[in-house]
Amino acid sequence: MSAVLGNAILASLLIFALAMVLTLVRLFKGPSAQDRVLALDYLYIIAMLMMLVLGIRYASDTYFEAALLIALFGFVGSFALAKFLLRGEVIE
């Protein structure tokens, strides 16, 4: 791996970590439930992107599979939370 790629990966991981901290602040401080759900969505997207960057860094397929699982569970969780906020129940 070249030095430029290593530095870019390190910078992107630091920026993702900062974004995750700011998202956690919004998650705990959000004025409404909708803001908290959006923060939770953004949190799983950032986690998925971090896993993809780590997969590039370590050249391992395991990180890509974990990112796929995070995306899948995040989508299902977002759908369930949105349905709960709209109707008050998840399962009809």
C-alpha positions as CSV (number, residue, x, y, z in Angstrom):
1,M,0.0,0.0,0.0
2,S,1.3,3.4,-0.9
3,A,1.8,6.2,1.6
4,V,-0.8,8.3,0.0
5,L,-3.4,5.6,0.3
6,G,-2.5,4.9,3.9
7,N,-2.8,8.6,4.8
8,A,-6.1,8.9,3.0
9,I,-7.5,5.9,4.8
10,L,-6.3,7.3,8.2
11,A,-7.9,10.7,7.4
12,S,-11.2,9.2,6.3
13,L,-11.3,7.0,9.4
14,L,-10.7,10.1,11.6
15,I,-13.4,12.1,9.8
16,F,-15.9,9.2,10.1
17,A,-15.1,9.0,13.8
18,L,-15.8,12.7,14.2
19,A,-19.0,12.3,12.3
20,M,-20.0,9.4,14.5
21,V,-19.4,11.5,17.7
22,L,-21.5,14.3,16.3
23,T,-24.2,11.9,15.3
24,L,-24.2,10.4,18.8
25,V,-24.7,13.9,20.2
26,R,-27.7,14.4,17.9
27,L,-29.0,10.9,18.9
28,F,-29.0,11.7,22.6
29,K,-30.0,15.4,22.3
30,G,-32.4,15.3,19.4
31,P,-35.5,17.4,20.0
32,S,-37.9,14.9,18.5
33,A,-38.2,11.1,17.8
34,Q,-37.8,11.7,14.1
35,D,-34.4,13.4,14.6
36,R,-33.3,10.5,16.7
37,V,-34.3,8.0,14.1
38,L,-32.5,9.9,11.4
39,A,-29.4,10.1,13.6
40,L,-29.6,6.3,14.1
41,D,-29.8,5.8,10.3
42,Y,-26.8,8.0,9.8
43,L,-25.0,6.2,12.5
44,Y,-25.3,2.8,10.8
45,I,-24.4,4.3,7.5
46,I,-21.2,5.7,9.0
47,A,-20.4,2.3,10.7
48,M,-20.9,0.6,7.3
49,L,-18.5,3.1,5.6
50,M,-15.9,2.6,8.3
51,M,-16.1,-1.1,7.8
52,L,-15.6,-0.7,4.0
53,V,-12.6,1.6,4.6
54,L,-11.1,-1.0,7.0
55,G,-11.8,-3.7,4.4
56,I,-9.7,-1.7,1.9
57,R,-7.0,-1.1,4.6
58,Y,-6.6,-4.7,5.6
59,A,-7.5,-6.2,2.2
60,S,-10.0,-8.6,3.9
61,D,-13.3,-9.8,2.6
62,T,-14.6,-10.2,6.2
63,Y,-15.0,-6.4,6.6
64,F,-17.1,-6.2,3.4
65,E,-19.4,-9.0,4.6
66,A,-19.8,-7.2,7.9
67,A,-20.6,-4.0,6.1
68,L,-23.3,-5.8,4.2
69,L,-24.8,-7.1,7.4
70,I,-24.7,-3.7,9.0
71,A,-26.5,-2.3,5.9
72,L,-29.1,-5.0,6.0
73,F,-29.9,-4.8,9.7
74,G,-29.8,-1.0,9.6
75,F,-32.4,-1.0,6.8
76,V,-34.7,-3.4,8.7
77,G,-34.3,-1.4,11.9
78,S,-35.1,1.9,10.2
79,F,-38.1,0.4,8.6
80,A,-39.4,-1.0,11.9
81,L,-38.8,2.3,13.7
82,A,-40.5,4.3,11.0
83,K,-43.5,2.0,11.1
84,F,-43.6,2.2,14.9
85,L,-43.5,6.0,14.8
86,L,-46.3,6.1,12.2
87,R,-48.7,3.5,13.6
88,G,-47.6,2.7,17.1
89,E,-47.0,-1.0,16.3
90,V,-44.5,-2.9,14.3
91,I,-46.3,-6.2,13.7
92,E,-49.8,-6.0,12.3
